[in-house]
């Protein structure tokens, strides 16, 4: 007889009709377990055998199974005790999917009854008795092997590494464990060729690698190999990095029958390593820049200071400003900082009453953060020595805005300080401010000495402060 995947009868021959005491019209389209219910061990074993064939595409044999048959009402009803030997074979449809199974069964009830009556003189049937005994032994051994095989299958199914078995020259999936299915976005692949199930791998060369392993039998190893895999039909392929191997599967005669695929998803490890390398490169770059800045501060301070004590004090103050900027960036893991927070940190020593600030949230990249921190330090130092912050009633107004093109406009205006005038020559602070704005930040700087106090404005294009050129912080 032939069953579909729901265990409904599709076809029966006349021998089957006689064996089960039912005609074709009573069987076709009906469910086997509805017509022949069995909640005992025989029913469970029969279902397990059917499931194995339909799910794996492999044939299965039940050498000995008790399964009672209900008698038709015209024959008295009730159940008739029967014993069977059955072979179950899968049948595929035109698309290659397992759609049916064939059961070829033999009724061995009479032989079993002879065995049960072994005390009587039925010597003529000793061969049949030995046959059924060997069949029972074979069935027991087969069940033990199936249990062991199922245990190994569960182990492979739950293994942390991905595993798949491809059969034949077309590389048809016959097994894929949970880790493999997670890797490919949960796609159903069993019963399909590798290229049908995963079309994106062909143009990446993995189909050719499978062909090579199947043809030559030589193992292929990949370490940190980049692959693009589709996770959902409407999504772009995602980048993954795999450690994997392709190994030829051989039968008892040494012939290659398939390819065994195994490996680990190393995507996060590879990305972490890349981040570490970027971080090391960035640290080296920042150390060099910081040393160059310190060298420049030291040279300019010593060149303009009237004596060593003054130079020492000015140098330490500038290094503290540089250190404060670094601390702020470190707290942000060298990601972008807020301009308002930077202004608040650099001007905190003078008290909120004396510092008026106004402006929107502006995100500064690390390079701009350090540059503006040094600029604010120099402006505050000059105001504390010669300008508004040198007198108790003096104040500083700080404001910033961003126009439609993203250009940052920053203004500094001192009020309530002593009279100021343009100096005869530019000191280190003035030269540094102008060099930072026009050089490092590619902006514009202007200063004025008004009767009300010193004032300056600067503008910085968005590409100098807004784009985060920190490769590590981008991640």
Secondary structure by P-SEA (a helix, b strand, c coil): cccccccccccccaaaaaaaccccccccccccccccccccaaaaaaaaaaaaaaaccbbbbccbbbbbbbccccccccbbbbbbcbbbbbbbcccccccccccccccaaaaaaaaaacccccccaaaaaaaaaaaaaaaaaaaaaaaaaaaaaaaaaaccbbbbbbcccccccccccaaaaaaaccccccccccccccccccccaaaaaaaaaaaccbbbbbccbbbbbbccccccbbbbbbbbbbbbbbcccccccbbbbbbccaaaaaaaaaaaaaaaaaaaaaaaaaaaaaaaaaaaaaaccccaaaaaaaaaaaaaaaaaaaaaaaaaccccccaaaaaaaaacccccccbbbbbcbbbbcaaaaaaaaaaaaaaaaaaacccccccccbbbbbbbbccccbbbbbbbbbcccccccccccccaaaaaaaaaaaccccbbbbbbbccccccbbbbbccccccccccccccc
